[in-house]
């Protein structure tokens, strides 16, 4: 009996590769996150205008220093015309690309431009990534909480209702 050849497991992606994948799938290719939400590109940025009770904000920007202030102003005008506040998701690795003879700027340069446009920073958030197989799976649930495994498609309605 022949045994099939062993295939080596692929190497784990590097932190930079994971971040690039996250940026691509969750930010640059973001999809509306709820009923009535609309995602649209404005220059080299992507914003979501939420539905009636949805989240409004800029999920990604890949702006250069020459267009940044104009695109920021366009987003401010868009949401102001709707009478809505919004959030600009700014990550520590975001930067403004160079334009012409002007050098690029890091995330702090973009943050300074956002503050100049009237934004205020919220507390920092963290994105954590871990290999699922290495995580402890037995987590104590808070008192009064129960875990329910979905076994039928119609139970997915429970998730939608909670959301």
DSSP file (Angstrom, degrees, kcal/mol; ACC not computed):
  #  RESIDUE AA STRUCTURE BP1 BP2  ACC     N-H-->O    O-->H-N    N-H-->O    O-->H-N    TCO  KAPPA ALPHA  PHI   PSI    X-CA   Y-CA   Z-CA
    1    1 A X              0   0    0      0, 0.0     2,-0.3     0, 0.0     0, 0.0   0.000 360.0 360.0 360.0 126.2    0.0    0.0    0.0
    2    2 A X        -     0   0    0      1,-0.0     2,-0.4     0, 0.0     0, 0.0  -0.594 360.0-143.1 -81.5 141.0    1.4    3.4   -1.0
    3    3 A X        -     0   0    0     -2,-0.3     3,-0.1     1,-0.0    -1,-0.0  -0.871  24.3-111.8-102.5 139.3    1.3    6.2    1.4
    4    4 A X        -     0   0    0     -2,-0.4     3,-0.1     1,-0.1    -1,-0.0  -0.334  41.0 -97.2 -66.1 149.3    0.6    9.7    0.0
    5    5 A X        -     0   0    0      1,-0.1     2,-0.3    -2,-0.0    -1,-0.1  -0.350  40.0-109.4 -65.8 147.9    3.5   12.1    0.3
    6    6 A X        -     0   0    0     -3,-0.1     2,-0.5     1,-0.0    -1,-0.1  -0.601  27.4-150.2 -77.6 136.4    3.5   14.5    3.2
    7    7 A X        -     0   0    0     -2,-0.3     2,-0.1    -3,-0.1     3,-0.1  -0.935  18.7-121.9-108.7 126.7    2.8   18.0    2.4
    8    8 A X        -     0   0    0     -2,-0.5     2,-0.1     1,-0.1     3,-0.1  -0.388  30.0-108.2 -66.8 140.9    4.4   20.6    4.6
    9    9 A X        -     0   0    0      1,-0.1    -1,-0.1    -2,-0.1     3,-0.1  -0.416  42.9 -99.8 -64.7 143.1    2.0   23.0    6.3
   10   10 A X        -     0   0    0      1,-0.1    -1,-0.1    -2,-0.1     3,-0.1  -0.320  44.5 -97.1 -63.7 149.5    2.2   26.5    4.8
   11   11 A X        -     0   0    0      1,-0.1    -1,-0.1    -3,-0.1     2,-0.1  -0.372  43.9-101.7 -65.1 144.4    4.3   29.0    6.8
   12   12 A X        -     0   0    0      1,-0.1    -1,-0.1    -3,-0.1   119,-0.0  -0.428  44.7-104.0 -64.5 140.1    2.3   31.2    9.1
   13   13 A X        -     0   0    0      1,-0.1    -1,-0.1    -2,-0.1     2,-0.1  -0.321  36.1-112.3 -64.8 150.1    1.8   34.7    7.6
   14   14 A X     >  -     0   0    0      1,-0.1     4,-2.5    -3,-0.1     5,-0.2  -0.339  28.9-105.2 -74.9 162.7    3.9   37.4    9.0
   15   15 A X  H  > S+     0   0    0      1,-0.2     4,-2.5     2,-0.2     5,-0.2   0.887 123.6  52.8 -56.2 -38.4    2.3   40.2   11.0
   16   16 A X  H  > S+     0   0    0      2,-0.2     4,-2.3     1,-0.2    -1,-0.2   0.901 109.2  48.7 -64.7 -39.8    2.8   42.6    8.0
   17   17 A X  H  > S+     0   0    0      2,-0.2     4,-2.2     1,-0.2    -2,-0.2   0.901 111.8  49.2 -66.5 -40.3    1.1   40.1    5.7
   18   18 A X  H  X S+     0   0    0     -4,-2.5     4,-2.7     2,-0.2    -2,-0.2   0.919 111.8  48.9 -63.7 -43.3   -1.8   39.7    8.2
   19   19 A X  H  X S+     0   0    0     -4,-2.5     4,-2.8    -5,-0.2    -2,-0.2   0.912 111.0  49.8 -63.5 -42.1   -2.2   43.5    8.5
   20   20 A X  H  X S+     0   0    0     -4,-2.3     4,-2.2     2,-0.2    -1,-0.2   0.896 112.0  48.5 -63.5 -39.9   -2.1   43.9    4.7
   21   21 A X  H  X S+     0   0    0     -4,-2.2     4,-2.9     2,-0.2     5,-0.4   0.918 111.7  49.3 -66.8 -42.9   -4.8   41.2    4.3
   22   22 A X  H  X>S+     0   0    0     -4,-2.7     4,-2.7     1,-0.2     5,-0.7   0.942 111.3  49.8 -59.4 -48.2   -7.0   42.9    7.0
   23   23 A X  I  X>S+     0   0    0     -4,-2.8     5,-3.2     3,-0.2     4,-1.0   0.905 114.7  45.1 -58.4 -42.2   -6.6   46.2    5.3
   24   24 A X  I  <>S+     0   0    0     -4,-2.2     5,-1.9     3,-0.2    -2,-0.2   0.977 122.8  31.6 -66.1 -55.9   -7.6   44.7    2.0
   25   25 A X  I  <5S+     0   0    0     -4,-2.9    -2,-0.2     1,-0.2    -3,-0.2   0.877 129.6  31.7 -75.7 -39.2  -10.6   42.7    3.1
   26   26 A X  I  <5S+     0   0    0     -4,-2.7    -3,-0.2    -5,-0.4    -1,-0.2   0.650 133.7  19.6 -97.3 -16.3  -12.0   44.7    6.0
   27   27 A X  I ><<S+     0   0    0     -4,-1.0     3,-1.5    -5,-0.7    -3,-0.2   0.753 126.2  36.8-117.3 -64.2  -11.1   48.2    4.9
   28   28 A X  I 3 <S+     0   0    0     -5,-3.2    -4,-0.2     1,-0.3    -3,-0.2   0.828 130.8  33.5 -65.6 -31.9  -10.4   48.7    1.2
   29   29 A X  T 3 <S+     0   0    0     -5,-1.9    -1,-0.3    -6,-0.3    -4,-0.1  -0.031  88.3 157.1-110.7  29.0  -13.1   46.1    0.2
   30   30 A X    <   -     0   0    0     -3,-1.5     2,-0.3    -6,-0.1    -4,-0.1  -0.177  26.7-153.1 -56.6 145.9  -15.5   46.9    3.0
   31   31 A X        -     0   0    0     -5,-0.1     7,-0.1     1,-0.1    -1,-0.1  -0.850  35.3 -78.6-116.5 155.9  -19.1   46.0    2.4
   32   32 A X        -     0   0    0     -2,-0.3    -1,-0.1     5,-0.2     7,-0.1  -0.253  37.7-150.5 -53.2 138.1  -22.1   47.6    4.0
   33   33 A X        +     0   0    0     22,-0.2     2,-0.3     2,-0.1    -1,-0.1   0.321  66.3   7.3 -99.6   9.7  -22.6   46.3    7.5
   34   34 A X  S >  S-     0   0    0     21,-0.1     3,-1.8    20,-0.0     2,-0.1  -0.990  95.5 -51.8-172.0 174.3  -26.3   46.6    7.8
   35   35 A X  T 3  S+     0   0    0     -2,-0.3    16,-0.3     1,-0.3    17,-0.2  -0.336 120.5   9.9 -59.8 133.1  -29.7   47.3    6.2
   36   36 A X  T 3  S+     0   0    0      1,-0.3    -1,-0.3    15,-0.2     2,-0.1   0.352  93.5 136.5  81.5  -6.7  -29.7   50.6    4.3
   37   37 A X    <   -     0   0    0     -3,-1.8     2,-0.4    13,-0.1    -1,-0.3  -0.474  36.6-160.9 -75.6 145.8  -25.9   51.1    4.7
   38   38 A X  E     -A   49   0A   0     11,-2.5    11,-2.9    -2,-0.1     2,-0.5  -0.995   4.9-160.3-129.3 131.1  -24.0   52.3    1.6
   39   39 A X  E     +A   48   0A   0     -2,-0.4     2,-0.3     9,-0.2     9,-0.2  -0.944  20.9 169.4-110.4 130.9  -20.3   52.0    1.0
   40   40 A X  E     -A   47   0A   0      7,-2.4     7,-2.7    -2,-0.5     2,-0.4  -0.992  32.0-120.1-144.4 151.0  -18.7   54.3   -1.5
   41   41 A X  E     -A   46   0A   0     -2,-0.3     2,-0.4     5,-0.2     5,-0.2  -0.714  21.1-175.7 -89.4 136.0  -15.3   55.4   -2.7
   42   42 A X        -     0   0    0      3,-2.2     3,-0.2    -2,-0.4     2,-0.1  -0.943  66.7 -51.3-130.1 108.3  -14.3   59.1   -2.5
   43   43 A X  S    S-     0   0    0     -2,-0.4     2,-0.8     1,-0.2    -1,-0.0  -0.405 123.5 -19.3  57.8-137.0  -10.9   59.6   -4.0
   44   44 A X  S    S+     0   0    0     -3,-0.1    18,-3.7    20,-0.1     2,-0.3  -0.432 125.2  83.5 -97.4  58.3   -8.6   57.1   -2.4
   45   45 A X  E     - B   0  61A   0     -2,-0.8    -3,-2.2    16,-0.3     2,-0.4  -0.974  63.5-141.6-151.7 162.3  -10.9   56.5    0.6
   46   46 A X  E     -AB  41  60A   0     14,-2.6    13,-2.2    -2,-0.3    14,-1.3  -0.992  19.6-176.9-132.1 126.1  -13.9   54.4    1.4
   47   47 A X  E     -AB  40  58A   0     -7,-2.7    -7,-2.4    -2,-0.4     2,-0.5  -0.876  15.4-146.3-121.6 155.5  -16.8   55.6    3.6
   48   48 A X  E     -AB  39  57A   0      9,-3.4     9,-2.4    -2,-0.3     2,-0.7  -0.985   1.8-162.6-118.4 129.0  -19.9   54.0    4.9
   49   49 A X  E     -A   38   0A   0    -11,-2.9   -11,-2.5    -2,-0.5     7,-0.2  -0.956  28.6-141.3-104.1 112.6  -23.1   55.9    5.3
   50   50 A X        -     0   0    0     -2,-0.7   -14,-0.1   -13,-0.2     6,-0.1  -0.123  13.6-103.1 -72.6 167.8  -25.1   53.7    7.7
   51   51 A X    >   -     0   0    0    -16,-0.3     3,-1.2     4,-0.1   -15,-0.2   0.180  67.6 -55.7 -69.4-160.3  -28.8   53.0    7.6
   52   52 A X  T 3  S+     0   0    0      1,-0.3    -2,-0.1   -17,-0.2   -16,-0.1   0.865 142.5  14.5 -52.8 -42.7  -31.3   54.7    9.9
   53   53 A X  T 3  S+     0   0    0      2,-0.1    -1,-0.3     0, 0.0    -2,-0.0   0.086 106.7 121.5-119.0  22.1  -29.4   53.4   13.0
   54   54 A X    <   -     0   0    0     -3,-1.2     2,-0.3   -19,-0.1    -4,-0.2  -0.171  67.7 -88.8 -87.1 177.0  -26.2   52.4   11.4
   55   55 A X        -     0   0    0     -6,-0.1     2,-0.4    31,-0.0   -22,-0.2  -0.664  35.7-158.2 -86.1 136.3  -22.5   53.3   11.7
   56   56 A X        +     0   0    0     -2,-0.3    31,-1.9    -7,-0.2     2,-0.3  -0.952  35.3  99.4-115.4 132.7  -21.2   56.3    9.7
   57   57 A X  E     -Bc  48  87A   0     -9,-2.4    -9,-3.4    -2,-0.4     2,-0.6  -0.969  68.5 -80.8 172.9 174.8  -17.5   56.7    8.9
   58   58 A X  E     -Bc  47  88A   0     29,-2.4    31,-2.8    -2,-0.3   -11,-0.3  -0.899  34.4-178.0 -98.0 119.4  -14.4   56.4    6.8
   59   59 A X  E     +     0   0A   0    -13,-2.2     2,-0.3    -2,-0.6   -12,-0.2   0.713  64.8  11.6 -93.5 -22.8  -13.1   52.9    7.0
   60   60 A X  E     -B   46   0A   0    -14,-1.3   -14,-2.6   -33,-0.1     2,-0.3  -0.994  55.3-177.8-154.2 145.1  -10.0   53.3    4.8
   61   61 A X  E     +B   45   0A   0     -2,-0.3    34,-0.3   -16,-0.2   -16,-0.3  -0.980  13.4 175.1-144.8 140.0   -7.9   56.0    3.2
   62   62 A X        +     0   0    0    -18,-3.7   -17,-0.1    -2,-0.3    34,-0.1  -0.317  36.4 157.5-129.3  45.8   -4.9   55.7    1.0
   63   63 A X        -     0   0    0    -19,-0.1    34,-2.7    32,-0.1     2,-0.3  -0.206  36.4-132.9 -75.2 159.5   -4.6   59.4    0.3
   64   64 A X  B >>  -d   97   0B   0     32,-0.3     4,-1.7    40,-0.1     3,-0.9  -0.714  32.1-104.1-104.4 167.0   -1.6   61.4   -0.8
   65   65 A X  T 34 S+     0   0    0     32,-2.5     4,-0.4    -2,-0.3    33,-0.1   0.756 117.7  57.2 -63.4 -24.1   -0.6   64.7    0.8
   66   66 A X  T 34 S+     0   0    0     31,-0.2    -1,-0.2     1,-0.2     4,-0.2   0.804 116.7  30.5 -77.3 -28.8   -1.9   66.7   -2.1
   67   67 A X  T <> S+     0   0    0     -3,-0.9     4,-2.4     2,-0.1     5,-0.3   0.585  93.7  93.2-104.3 -12.4   -5.5   65.4   -1.9
   68   68 A X  H  X S+     0   0    0     -4,-1.7     4,-2.7     1,-0.2     5,-0.2   0.894  86.4  45.3 -54.2 -52.9   -5.9   64.7    1.8
   69   69 A X  H  > S+     0   0    0     -4,-0.4     4,-2.3     1,-0.2    -1,-0.2   0.884 114.4  49.4 -63.0 -38.6   -7.4   68.0    2.9
   70   70 A X  H  > S+     0   0    0     -4,-0.2     4,-1.9     2,-0.2    -1,-0.2   0.894 112.9  46.1 -66.8 -39.9   -9.9   68.1    0.0
   71   71 A X  H  X S+     0   0    0     -4,-2.4     4,-2.2     2,-0.2    -2,-0.2   0.904 111.6  52.0 -70.5 -40.6  -11.1   64.5    0.6
   72   72 A X  H  X S+     0   0    0     -4,-2.7     4,-2.4    -5,-0.3    -2,-0.2   0.944 110.8  48.6 -57.6 -46.7  -11.4   65.1    4.3
   73   73 A X  H  X S+     0   0    0     -4,-2.3     4,-2.6    -5,-0.2    -1,-0.2   0.869 108.1  54.9 -61.8 -37.0  -13.5   68.2    3.6
   74   74 A X  H  X S+     0   0    0     -4,-1.9     4,-2.2     2,-0.2    -1,-0.2   0.904 109.6  46.3 -64.5 -40.9  -15.6   66.2    1.1
   75   75 A X  H  X S+     0   0    0     -4,-2.2     4,-2.3     2,-0.2     5,-0.3   0.924 112.1  50.7 -66.7 -43.4  -16.4   63.6    3.8
   76   76 A X  H  X S+     0   0    0     -4,-2.4     4,-2.3     1,-0.2    -2,-0.2   0.926 112.6  46.9 -59.0 -45.1  -17.2   66.3    6.4
   77   77 A X  H  X S+     0   0    0     -4,-2.6     4,-2.3     2,-0.2    -1,-0.2   0.891 109.8  54.4 -65.1 -39.9  -19.5   68.0    3.9
   78   78 A X  H  X S+     0   0    0     -4,-2.2     4,-0.9     1,-0.2    -2,-0.2   0.955 114.8  37.7 -58.8 -52.4  -21.3   64.7    3.0
   79   79 A X  H  <>S+     0   0    0     -4,-2.3     5,-2.8     1,-0.2     4,-0.5   0.844 113.9  55.8 -73.3 -31.9  -22.1   63.8    6.6
   80   80 A X  H ><5S+     0   0    0     -4,-2.3     3,-1.1    -5,-0.3    -1,-0.2   0.899 103.7  55.2 -63.8 -39.6  -22.9   67.4    7.6
   81   81 A X  H 3<5S+     0   0    0     -4,-2.3    -1,-0.2     1,-0.3    -2,-0.2   0.796 110.3  46.4 -63.2 -27.4  -25.5   67.6    4.7
   82   82 A X  T 3<5S-     0   0    0     -4,-0.9    -1,-0.3    -3,-0.2    -2,-0.2   0.501 113.5-120.4 -89.7  -5.7  -27.1   64.5    6.2
   83   83 A X  T < 5S+     0   0    0     -3,-1.1     2,-0.4    -4,-0.5    -3,-0.2   0.828  70.3 130.8  70.9  31.4  -27.0   66.0    9.7
   84   84 A X      < -     0   0    0     -5,-2.8    -1,-0.3    -6,-0.1     2,-0.2  -0.890  54.0-136.6-122.3 147.2  -24.9   63.1   10.9
   85   85 A X        -     0   0    0     -2,-0.4     2,-0.3    -3,-0.1   -29,-0.1  -0.605  29.3-171.4 -88.4 160.9  -21.7   62.7   12.9
   86   86 A X        -     0   0    0     -2,-0.2     2,-0.4   -31,-0.1   -29,-0.3  -0.971  18.7-125.9-152.0 166.6  -19.1   60.2   11.7
   87   87 A X  E     -c   57   0A   0    -31,-1.9   -29,-2.4    -2,-0.3     2,-0.6  -0.877   9.4-147.4-115.8 144.4  -15.9   58.5   12.6
   88   88 A X  E     -c   58   0A   0     -2,-0.4     2,-0.7   -31,-0.2   -29,-0.2  -0.951  20.1-139.8-110.4 110.4  -12.7   58.3   10.7
   89   89 A X        -     0   0    0    -31,-2.8     2,-0.5    -2,-0.6   -28,-0.1  -0.601  25.8-177.0 -73.5 111.4  -10.9   55.0   11.4
   90   90 A X        -     0   0    0     -2,-0.7     2,-0.3   -30,-0.1    -2,-0.0  -0.956   6.1-163.2-116.0 121.7   -7.3   55.9   11.7
   91   91 A X    >   -     0   0    0     -2,-0.5     3,-1.9     1,-0.1    -2,-0.0  -0.718  31.1-114.5-103.6 153.9   -4.8   53.1   12.2
   92   92 A X  T 3  S+     0   0    0     -2,-0.3    15,-0.5     1,-0.3    16,-0.2   0.711 116.4  50.1 -60.2 -22.2   -1.2   53.4   13.4
   93   93 A X  T 3  S+     0   0    0     13,-0.1    -1,-0.3    14,-0.1     2,-0.1   0.438  84.6 112.5 -97.5  -0.6    0.2   52.2   10.1
   94   94 A X    <   +     0   0    0     -3,-1.9     2,-0.3    12,-0.0    13,-0.3  -0.418  43.3 169.4 -68.6 147.6   -2.0   54.5    8.0
   95   95 A X        -     0   0    0    -34,-0.3     2,-0.5    11,-0.2    11,-0.2  -0.980  37.1-111.3-153.0 163.5    0.0   57.2    6.1
   96   96 A X  B     -E  105   0C   0      9,-3.1     9,-2.0    -2,-0.3   -32,-0.3  -0.880  37.3-127.8 -98.6 130.8   -0.3   59.8    3.4
   97   97 A X  B     -d   64   0B   0    -34,-2.7   -32,-2.5    -2,-0.5   -31,-0.2  -0.368  30.5 -96.4 -73.3 154.5    1.6   59.1    0.2
   98   98 A X        -     0   0    0    -34,-0.2     2,-0.3   -33,-0.1     5,-0.2  -0.301  37.3-162.1 -64.1 156.8    4.0   61.6   -1.2
   99   99 A X  B >   -F  102   0D   0      3,-1.8     3,-2.7   -35,-0.1     2,-0.1  -0.965  53.5 -39.8-144.3 126.5    2.7   63.9   -4.0
  100  100 A X  T 3  S-     0   0    0     -2,-0.3    -2,-0.0     1,-0.3   -34,-0.0  -0.373 126.2 -21.2  58.5-127.7    4.9   65.8   -6.4
  101  101 A X  T 3  S+     0   0    0     -2,-0.1     2,-0.4    -3,-0.1    -1,-0.3   0.336 115.7 104.7 -94.3   7.5    7.8   67.2   -4.5
  102  102 A X  B <  S-F   99   0D   0     -3,-2.7    -3,-1.8     1,-0.0   -37,-0.2  -0.761  70.1-128.2 -92.4 130.4    6.0   66.9   -1.1
  103  103 A X        -     0   0    0     -2,-0.4    -2,-0.1    -5,-0.2    -4,-0.0  -0.300  27.8-102.6 -71.6 159.8    7.0   64.0    1.1
  104  104 A X        -     0   0    0     -6,-0.1     2,-0.3   -40,-0.1    -7,-0.2  -0.135  31.8-134.7 -70.6 175.2    4.5   61.6    2.6
  105  105 A X  B     -E   96   0C   0     -9,-2.0    -9,-3.1    -7,-0.0    -1,-0.0  -0.973   9.9-125.9-134.2 149.2    3.3   61.7    6.2
  106  106 A X    >>  -     0   0    0     -2,-0.3     4,-1.7   -11,-0.2     3,-0.7  -0.120  48.7 -78.7 -81.3-173.5    2.8   59.1    8.8
  107  107 A X  H 3> S+     0   0    0    -15,-0.5     4,-2.8   -13,-0.3     5,-0.1   0.830 131.1  57.9 -59.2 -32.6   -0.4   58.4   10.7
  108  108 A X  H 3> S+     0   0    0      2,-0.2     4,-2.3     1,-0.2    -1,-0.3   0.862 103.2  53.4 -67.5 -33.4    0.3   61.4   13.0
  109  109 A X  H <> S+     0   0    0     -3,-0.7     4,-1.6     2,-0.2    -1,-0.2   0.914 111.8  44.6 -64.7 -42.2    0.4   63.7   10.0
  110  110 A X  H  X S+     0   0    0     -4,-1.7     4,-2.3     2,-0.2    -2,-0.2   0.900 111.5  53.9 -66.6 -40.6   -3.0   62.4    8.9
  111  111 A X  H  X S+     0   0    0     -4,-2.8     4,-2.6     1,-0.2    -2,-0.2   0.896 106.4  52.2 -60.4 -40.3   -4.3   62.7   12.5
  112  112 A X  H  X S+     0   0    0     -4,-2.3     4,-2.2     1,-0.2    -1,-0.2   0.898 109.5  49.3 -63.8 -39.7   -3.1   66.4   12.6
  113  113 A X  H  X S+     0   0    0     -4,-1.6     4,-1.1     2,-0.2    -1,-0.2   0.891 110.9  50.1 -66.0 -39.1   -5.0   67.1    9.4
  114  114 A X  H  <>S+     0   0    0     -4,-2.3     5,-2.4     2,-0.2     3,-0.4   0.912 110.1  49.8 -66.0 -42.0   -8.1   65.4   10.9
  115  115 A X  H ><5S+     0   0    0     -4,-2.6     3,-1.8     1,-0.2    -2,-0.2   0.910 107.6  54.4 -61.5 -40.9   -7.9   67.5   14.1
  116  116 A X  H 3<5S+     0   0    0     -4,-2.2    -1,-0.2     1,-0.3    -2,-0.2   0.783 105.3  54.7 -63.5 -25.9   -7.5   70.7   12.0
  117  117 A X  T 3<5S-     0   0    0     -4,-1.1    -1,-0.3    -3,-0.4    -2,-0.2   0.390 131.7 -92.3 -88.8   3.3  -10.8   69.6   10.3
  118  118 A X  T < 5S+     0   0    0     -3,-1.8    -3,-0.2     1,-0.3    -2,-0.1   0.461  78.9 139.0 105.1   2.0  -12.6   69.4   13.6
  119  119 A X      < -     0   0    0     -5,-2.4     2,-0.4    -6,-0.1    -1,-0.3  -0.461  36.9-152.8 -77.1 152.0  -12.1   65.8   14.6
  120  120 A X        -     0   0    0     -2,-0.1     2,-0.2     0, 0.0    -5,-0.0  -0.981  21.7-114.8-122.5 140.9  -11.3   64.7   18.1
  121  121 A X        -     0   0    0     -2,-0.4     2,-0.2     1,-0.0     3,-0.1  -0.485  23.3-151.0 -75.1 139.2   -9.5   61.5   18.9
  122  122 A X        -     0   0    0     -2,-0.2     3,-0.1     1,-0.2    -1,-0.0  -0.546  45.0 -67.6 -94.3 169.8  -11.2   58.8   20.8
  123  123 A X        -     0   0    0     -2,-0.2    -1,-0.2     1,-0.1     0, 0.0  -0.264  66.0 -93.5 -56.8 147.5   -9.3   56.4   23.0
  124  124 A X        -     0   0    0     -3,-0.1     2,-0.3     1,-0.0    -1,-0.1  -0.304  40.0-155.3 -63.3 145.4   -7.0   54.1   21.1
  125  125 A X        -     0   0    0     -3,-0.1     2,-0.4     2,-0.0    -1,-0.0  -0.820   5.4-139.8-116.4 159.9   -8.3   50.7   20.1
  126  126 A X        -     0   0    0     -2,-0.3     2,-0.6     2,-0.0     0, 0.0  -0.952   3.0-148.4-124.4 144.1   -6.3   47.5   19.4
  127  127 A X        -     0   0    0     -2,-0.4     2,-0.4     2,-0.0    -2,-0.0  -0.953  22.2-164.7-106.4 121.6   -6.7   44.8   16.7
  128  128 A X        -     0   0    0     -2,-0.6     2,-0.4     2,-0.0    -2,-0.0  -0.896   7.3-172.3-113.9 139.1   -5.6   41.5   18.0
  129  129 A X        +     0   0    0     -2,-0.4     2,-0.3     2,-0.0    -2,-0.0  -0.986   9.9 166.7-129.5 137.4   -4.8   38.4   15.9
  130  130 A X        -     0   0    0     -2,-0.4     2,-0.6     5,-0.0     5,-0.1  -0.989  44.4-100.2-146.9 154.5   -4.1   34.9   17.1
  131  131 A X    >   -     0   0    0     -2,-0.3     3,-2.0     1,-0.2     4,-0.4  -0.672  33.6-142.0 -74.3 119.8   -3.8   31.5   15.7
  132  132 A X  G >  S+     0   0    0     -2,-0.6     3,-1.4     1,-0.3    -1,-0.2   0.835  96.3  60.9 -56.4 -37.4   -7.2   29.9   16.7
  133  133 A X  G 3  S+     0   0    0      1,-0.3    -1,-0.3    -3,-0.0     4,-0.1   0.690 103.7  51.1 -65.9 -17.3   -5.6   26.5   17.4
  134  134 A X  G <  S+     0   0    0     -3,-2.0    -1,-0.3     2,-0.1     2,-0.2   0.452  89.5 101.8 -98.6  -1.4   -3.4   28.0   20.1
  135  135 A X  S <  S-     0   0    0     -3,-1.4     2,-0.4    -4,-0.4    -5,-0.0  -0.547  81.2-109.0 -85.1 147.7   -6.2   29.7   22.0
  136  136 A X        -     0   0    0     -2,-0.2    -1,-0.1     1,-0.1    -2,-0.1  -0.622  29.7-165.8 -70.6 127.5   -7.7   28.4   25.2
  137  137 A X        +     0   0    0     -2,-0.4     2,-1.2     1,-0.1    -1,-0.1   0.617  67.1  79.6 -95.7 -14.3  -11.2   27.3   24.2
  138  138 A X        +     0   0    0      2,-0.0     2,-0.5     0, 0.0    -1,-0.1  -0.755  59.7 168.0 -98.6  93.7  -12.7   27.0   27.6
  139  139 A X        -     0   0    0     -2,-1.2     2,-0.2    -3,-0.0    -2,-0.0  -0.904  36.9-120.2-108.1 127.8  -13.6   30.5   28.6
  140  140 A X        -     0   0    0     -2,-0.5     2,-0.2     1,-0.1     3,-0.1  -0.474  29.3-133.6 -67.6 133.2  -15.8   31.1   31.6
  141  141 A X        -     0   0    0     -2,-0.2     3,-0.1     4,-0.1     4,-0.1  -0.597  25.0-100.3 -85.7 147.3  -18.9   33.0   30.6
  142  142 A X    >   -     0   0    0     -2,-0.2     3,-1.9     1,-0.1    -1,-0.1  -0.296  54.2 -82.7 -60.9 151.4  -20.1   36.0   32.6
  143  143 A X  T 3  S+     0   0    0      1,-0.3    -1,-0.1    -3,-0.1     3,-0.1  -0.282 118.4  24.2 -56.4 136.6  -22.9   35.2   35.1
  144  144 A X  T 3  S+     0   0    0      1,-0.3     2,-0.4    -3,-0.1    -1,-0.3   0.463  98.9 114.2  86.1   2.0  -26.3   35.2   33.4
  145  145 A X    <   -     0   0    0     -3,-1.9     2,-0.4    -4,-0.1    -1,-0.3  -0.848  44.1-169.5-107.0 141.0  -24.8   34.5   29.9
  146  146 A X        -     0   0    0     -2,-0.4     2,-0.5    -3,-0.1    -4,-0.0  -0.971  16.8-135.2-128.5 149.1  -25.4   31.3   28.0
  147  147 A X        -     0   0    0     -2,-0.4     2,-0.5    -6,-0.0    -6,-0.0  -0.860  19.4-167.4-102.2 132.0  -23.8   30.0   24.9
  148  148 A X        -     0   0    0     -2,-0.5     2,-0.5     2,-0.0    -2,-0.0  -0.976  12.5-144.3-125.8 120.9  -26.0   28.5   22.2
  149  149 A X        -     0   0    0     -2,-0.5     2,-0.4     1,-0.0    -2,-0.0  -0.710  20.6-129.6 -83.6 127.3  -24.6   26.5   19.3
  150  150 A X        +     0   0    0     -2,-0.5     3,-0.1     1,-0.2    -1,-0.0  -0.637  37.8 161.5 -76.9 127.2  -26.5   27.1   16.0
  151  151 A X        +     0   0    0     -2,-0.4     2,-0.4     1,-0.2    -1,-0.2   0.487  60.0  49.0-122.7 -10.1  -27.5   23.8   14.4
  152  152 A X  S >  S-     0   0    0      1,-0.1     3,-1.8     0, 0.0     4,-0.4  -0.980  79.9-122.6-132.4 145.0  -30.2   25.0   12.0
  153  153 A X  G >  S+     0   0    0     -2,-0.4     3,-1.8     1,-0.3     4,-0.3   0.849 109.5  61.5 -54.2 -37.3  -30.2   27.8    9.5
  154  154 A X  G >  S+     0   0    0      1,-0.3     3,-1.3     2,-0.2     4,-0.3   0.730  90.6  69.0 -66.8 -18.7  -33.3   29.4   11.0
  155  155 A X  G X> S+     0   0    0     -3,-1.8     3,-1.6     1,-0.3     4,-0.8   0.703  79.6  77.5 -71.1 -16.8  -31.3   29.9   14.3
  156  156 A X  H <> S+     0   0    0     -3,-1.8     4,-2.0    -4,-0.4     3,-0.3   0.768  79.6  71.6 -62.2 -23.0  -29.2   32.5   12.5
  157  157 A X  H <> S+     0   0    0     -3,-1.3     4,-2.6    -4,-0.3    -1,-0.3   0.835  89.9  60.4 -59.5 -31.8  -32.2   34.8   13.0
  158  158 A X  H <> S+     0   0    0     -3,-1.6     4,-2.2    -4,-0.3    -1,-0.2   0.912 104.1  48.5 -61.0 -41.6  -31.2   34.8   16.6
  159  159 A X  H  X S+     0   0    0     -4,-0.8     4,-2.3    -3,-0.3    -2,-0.2   0.925 111.4  49.1 -64.8 -44.1  -27.9   36.3   15.7
  160  160 A X  H  < S+     0   0    0     -4,-2.0    -1,-0.2     1,-0.2    -2,-0.2   0.895 110.3  51.9 -62.1 -39.5  -29.5   38.9   13.5
  161  161 A X  H  < S+     0   0    0     -4,-2.6    -1,-0.2     1,-0.2    -2,-0.2   0.901 110.8  46.8 -65.1 -40.8  -31.9   39.8   16.3
  162  162 A X  H  <        0   0    0     -4,-2.2    -1,-0.2     1,-0.3    -2,-0.2   0.888 360.0 360.0 -67.0 -38.6  -29.1   40.3   18.8
  163  163 A X     <        0   0    0     -4,-2.3    -1,-0.3    -5,-0.2    -2,-0.2   0.514 360.0 360.0 -64.0 360.0  -27.1   42.4   16.3
